[in-house]
């Protein structure tokens, strides 16, 4: 995957794509375009796990309107995981 911001961290683990945007948020940056690029590259086919500082409810609602399924969970303080995948895989 190609990332436009080197503060974002991407990895693939057991055929699962992960995007950690916490460093961007911690630096006061806006990760929206990086998230949307990553979603466009992998979420339709394989799904994407987005690591955040908080539960990204507005983003989740927007992606659901775009026919994605989103599920988020708190892993530890300041570490949320939002799984994004196709509605009909």
N, C-alpha and C positions, 0 to 999 in steps of 0.2 A: 504494500500500500504506500502511496505517496502522501506525505504530510507537508503542509505549507508552513507549519510552525514547529521549530525544533524543540519547543518546550513540551509539546505533546509527546506522549510515549505510546508506541504501538508495539504489540507483540502477538504472536500466534502460538497458542498453547493447546495441544491435543485437538487440533483443527477448530479451535475457537478463536475468533478475532477479538482483541482487547484494545481499547483506546483509553488512555489515562489522561484526562484533561485537568487534573488537579493542579499541576504546576502552572498552567496558564491562568487558572482562577486565582491561585495564590499570588501571582505576580500582578493581579489586577487586569488581566487581559480578557478578551472576549473570544470564547472558543466556538461560537456558533458556526462559522464557515468551515472550520476544521471538522466539526461533528457532521455537518451536512455532506461534506465531501466523503467522509468515511462511510456514512450511511449509504450514500450512493454507490460506493465501490463494493461493499460487501453485504449489507444487511438483507437485500432482496434474496440473495442466493444462500448465504451461510449464516447470517445473523451477526450481531456486533454487541460486545459487552463494553459499556461506557462507564469508566470510573470517575466519580464526581465527588465534590465536597458536601453536596446537599442533594435532596431528592428534586430532580429537575422537572417539576410538575408541568410548567408551561411547555417545555420541549416535548415531554411525553404526550401531552394533548395534541400538539401539532403533528407529531409523528403518527399518532393514531388516526388523525384526519387524513393522513397520507397512506392509509391502509397498512400500517405496521402494528405489530403487537408489542407493547412495552410493559415490562415488569421491573420494579425497582425494589431493592432491599438494602437495609443498613448493615454493613459488614463490621464496622467499628466507628467510633466517633470521627466525624469528618471524612468518612469513606463510604459512599453509596455506590452500588452497582446497579446500573440500568441495562437490562437485556432488551435488545431490539431485534425483532425478526419479522418475517413476512406473515401476514394474516393467514394465508393459505399456502403453506410450504409445498 
